[in-house]
Amino acid sequence: MEMKDEYSARLISNRKLNEESSILTFFCPDIAVAAKPGQFVNISCSNLLKRPFGICSADPESGLFSIGVREVGEGTREIREFLPDRRVDVLGPLGNTFPIDDADRLIFVGGGTGVYPLFFALSQAVKRSIPAISVCGFRCVGDTCMIDEFRNCSDRFLVSTDNGDMGIHGNVLDALSGISDSELNQSTIITVGPEIMMKNVAEWAFDRGLPCFVSLERRMACGIGMCLVCTCKIKKVGSDDQFENKRCCADGPVFDAREVLW
């Protein structure tokens, strides 16, 4: 079992995005240098279990990395209220990565908090000069975040809202319908968000013969594959209905969508 290092990271800024979400930026050169798109960190909070967060950005030169936090319970509420200069115990980076380097072109599809780790992948694709289209879906305009960042980094950007008060009225599949066949040609789909959204995006990709990779989310305790809390069902080789349990934290969180038993 590969052990990961824990660092004392200093919080540099806590930028509120909306009523529920914030971007927290930390100074920790070791994590900033090692982090790759798709990986996550475990953040300590009081006497509760560490909370996992996908890495939103990492800059080796400045030693900074950031995460997106949406308040959904006691732990995330506490973390979202952290003040600058606070020292925070951070374990990571953890998990595997998105297969960006193998892609001719990329289509990123994010929903809700899935946009945070997706943006890290997008920014790295831009650095590698890989053409990228981004599609982000939210409940409503008040739930949106990182719109400008995605728009500025993407060759084309589409946004949808469930109630239609911003962008396309509907979900990410409605937005994806606006992408032409020529834009889809030789594209790899990378999607992060609610599981039902990723399942639907994966089926959409399969119908078009496109490879698709998803980042699964599970409750985690250790983050390094020892506690087996975060198991997910992955198809056995050569079978569509038999599965084996994989550790989301250590074997994932990124999986080929064809392997996932939804």
C-alpha positions in Angstrom: 0.0 0.0 0.0 1.5 3.3 -1.1 1.4 5.8 1.7 0.8 9.5 0.9 2.3 12.5 2.6 0.3 14.9 4.7 1.2 18.5 4.6 0.5 21.6 6.6 -0.9 24.0 4.0 -1.5 27.7 4.5 -4.8 29.1 3.3 -4.1 32.1 1.1 -7.6 33.1 0.1 -11.3 32.1 0.5 -13.3 33.5 -2.4 -17.1 33.2 -2.1 -18.7 32.3 -5.4 -22.3 32.1 -4.4 -24.4 31.4 -1.3 -23.2 27.8 -1.1 -19.8 27.6 -2.8 -16.2 29.0 -2.4 -12.8 28.6 -3.9 -10.1 28.0 -1.3 -6.5 28.6 -2.4 -3.6 27.1 -0.4 0.2 27.5 -0.4 1.8 24.1 -0.4 4.6 23.7 -3.0 4.7 19.9 -2.6 1.1 19.4 -3.6 1.2 22.2 -6.3 4.1 20.5 -8.0 2.8 16.9 -7.8 -0.9 17.5 -8.6 -2.4 16.2 -11.9 -5.9 16.7 -13.4 -8.4 14.3 -11.8 -6.6 14.0 -8.5 -8.0 15.1 -5.2 -6.9 16.1 -1.6 -8.3 15.2 1.8 -8.8 18.2 4.0 -8.9 18.0 7.8 -11.7 19.6 9.8 -12.1 19.5 13.6 -12.8 16.0 15.0 -14.6 14.9 11.8 -13.2 12.6 9.1 -11.2 14.3 6.4 -13.2 15.6 3.4 -12.1 14.9 -0.2 -12.1 17.7 -2.7 -11.1 17.5 -6.4 -8.2 19.8 -7.2 -9.4 22.9 -9.1 -6.0 24.3 -10.0 -2.3 23.9 -9.2 0.6 26.1 -10.1 4.1 24.7 -9.5 5.8 28.0 -9.9 3.8 29.8 -7.2 3.3 26.8 -5.0 -0.5 27.4 -4.9 -3.3 24.9 -5.4 -7.1 25.4 -5.0 -10.2 23.5 -4.4 -13.9 24.2 -4.8 -16.1 23.7 -1.7 -19.9 23.5 -1.7 -21.5 23.6 1.7 -23.6 20.4 2.2 -23.0 19.5 5.8 -21.1 20.2 9.0 -17.7 19.4 7.6 -18.0 21.4 4.4 -19.5 24.2 6.3 -16.5 24.4 8.7 -14.0 24.2 5.8 -15.9 26.9 3.8 -15.5 29.2 6.8 -11.7 28.8 7.1 -10.0 32.2 7.2 -6.8 33.2 5.4 -3.4 32.3 7.1 -5.0 29.3 8.8 -2.8 26.2 8.7 -4.7 23.1 7.4 -3.6 19.5 7.3 -3.9 18.2 3.8 -3.3 14.7 2.5 -2.5 14.4 -1.2 -2.5 14.5 -4.1 -4.5 11.3 -4.2 -6.0 9.1 -6.9 -5.4 8.7 -10.6 -5.7 11.2 -13.5 -7.7 12.0 -16.6 -6.1 10.7 -19.9 -5.7 14.2 -21.4 -2.4 13.6 -23.2 -3.9 10.8 -25.3 -6.7 12.9 -26.7 -6.8 14.6 -30.1 -9.6 16.9 -28.9 -11.6 17.1 -25.7 -15.2 17.8 -24.6 -15.5 18.5 -20.9 -19.0 18.1 -19.3 -19.5 19.3 -15.8 -22.4 19.5 -13.4 -22.6 21.3 -10.1 -19.3 20.8 -8.1 -18.0 18.7 -10.8 -16.9 21.9 -12.6 -14.0 22.3 -10.1 -11.8 19.3 -11.0 -12.9 19.6 -14.6 -11.4 23.1 -14.8 -8.0 21.8 -13.7 -8.2 19.3 -16.6 -9.3 22.0 -19.0 -6.4 24.3 -18.0 -3.9 21.6 -18.6 -5.5 20.8 -22.0 -5.0 24.4 -23.0 -1.3 24.3 -22.0 -1.0 21.3 -24.3 -2.8 23.1 -27.1 -5.5 20.4 -27.3 -8.8 21.8 -28.7 -11.4 21.8 -26.0 -15.2 22.4 -25.8 -16.7 22.8 -22.3 -20.3 22.2 -21.3 -21.4 23.1 -17.7 -24.9 22.5 -16.2 -26.4 24.1 -13.1 -29.8 24.3 -11.4 -30.1 28.0 -11.9 -28.1 31.2 -12.3 -27.6 31.5 -8.6 -25.9 28.1 -8.6 -23.4 28.9 -11.4 -19.7 29.2 -10.7 -16.5 29.6 -12.8 -18.4 30.7 -15.9 -15.8 33.3 -16.9 -12.9 30.9 -16.3 -14.5 28.2 -18.5 -15.5 30.6 -21.2 -12.0 32.2 -21.4 -10.2 28.8 -21.6 -12.5 26.9 -23.9 -12.5 27.0 -27.7 -16.3 26.8 -27.3 -18.3 27.1 -24.1 -22.0 26.1 -23.5 -23.9 26.5 -20.3 -27.3 25.1 -19.3 -29.6 25.7 -16.4 -32.5 23.6 -15.3 -34.9 26.5 -15.1 -33.5 28.4 -18.1 -32.5 31.6 -16.4 -29.0 31.3 -18.0 -27.9 29.8 -21.2 -29.7 26.8 -22.6 -32.9 25.8 -20.9 -32.4 22.2 -19.8 -29.5 19.9 -18.8 -26.1 19.2 -20.2 -27.5 16.7 -22.8 -29.6 19.6 -24.3 -26.4 21.6 -24.5 -24.4 18.7 -26.0 -27.0 18.5 -28.8 -25.6 21.9 -30.1 -22.2 20.4 -30.9 -21.8 19.5 -34.5 -20.6 16.2 -35.9 -17.4 17.8 -37.1 -16.7 19.0 -33.6 -17.4 15.6 -32.1 -15.0 13.8 -34.6 -12.1 12.2 -32.7 -13.2 13.8 -29.4 -12.7 12.2 -25.9 -15.4 13.0 -23.4 -14.5 13.8 -19.8 -17.4 14.3 -17.4 -17.6 15.1 -13.7 -20.8 15.7 -11.7 -23.9 14.0 -10.3 -23.8 10.2 -11.1 -27.0 10.2 -13.1 -25.6 13.0 -15.2 -22.4 11.2 -15.9 -24.3 8.0 -16.7 -26.4 9.9 -19.3 -23.4 11.6 -20.7 -21.6 8.3 -21.0 -24.5 6.7 -22.9 -24.6 9.8 -25.2 -20.9 9.3 -25.9 -21.3 5.6 -26.5 -24.1 6.2 -29.0 -21.7 8.3 -31.0 -18.7 5.9 -30.7 -16.8 8.3 -28.4 -14.5 7.3 -25.5 -15.7 8.7 -22.2 -14.1 9.0 -18.8 -15.9 9.7 -15.5 -14.8 10.8 -12.0 -16.8 8.8 -9.4 -17.6 10.3 -6.0 -18.0 8.2 -2.9 -17.9 8.8 0.8 -14.2 8.4 1.9 -12.4 7.9 5.2 -8.7 7.3 4.6 -8.3 8.4 1.0 -5.5 5.9 0.3 -7.4 2.6 -0.2 -7.0 1.0 3.2 -10.5 1.4 4.8 -12.6 0.2 1.7 -15.4 2.7 2.5 -15.4 4.1 -1.0 -15.8 0.9 -3.1 -17.6 1.2 -6.5 -18.8 -1.5 -8.9 -16.5 -1.9 -12.0 -17.3 -4.5 -14.6 -15.1 -7.6 -14.8 -13.2 -7.9 -18.0 -15.4 -9.5 -20.7 -18.6 -9.2 -18.7 -21.5 -6.6 -18.8 -23.2 -7.8 -15.6 -20.5 -9.3 -13.4 -18.5 -6.8 -11.3 -15.7 -6.4 -8.8 -15.4 -3.8 -6.2 -12.7 -1.1 -6.8 -11.6 1.5 -4.4 -12.7 4.9 -5.7 -9.8 6.7 -3.9 -6.9 4.4 -5.0 -8.1 2.7 -8.2 -10.0 5.9 -9.2 -11.6 8.3 -9.0 -11.2 8.3 -12.8 -12.6 5.3 -14.7 -13.4 4.5 -18.3 -17.2 4.9 -18.4 -17.5 1.6 -20.2 -16.2 -0.2 -17.1 -18.6 1.3 -14.7 -21.7 -0.7 -13.5 -24.1 2.2 -12.9 
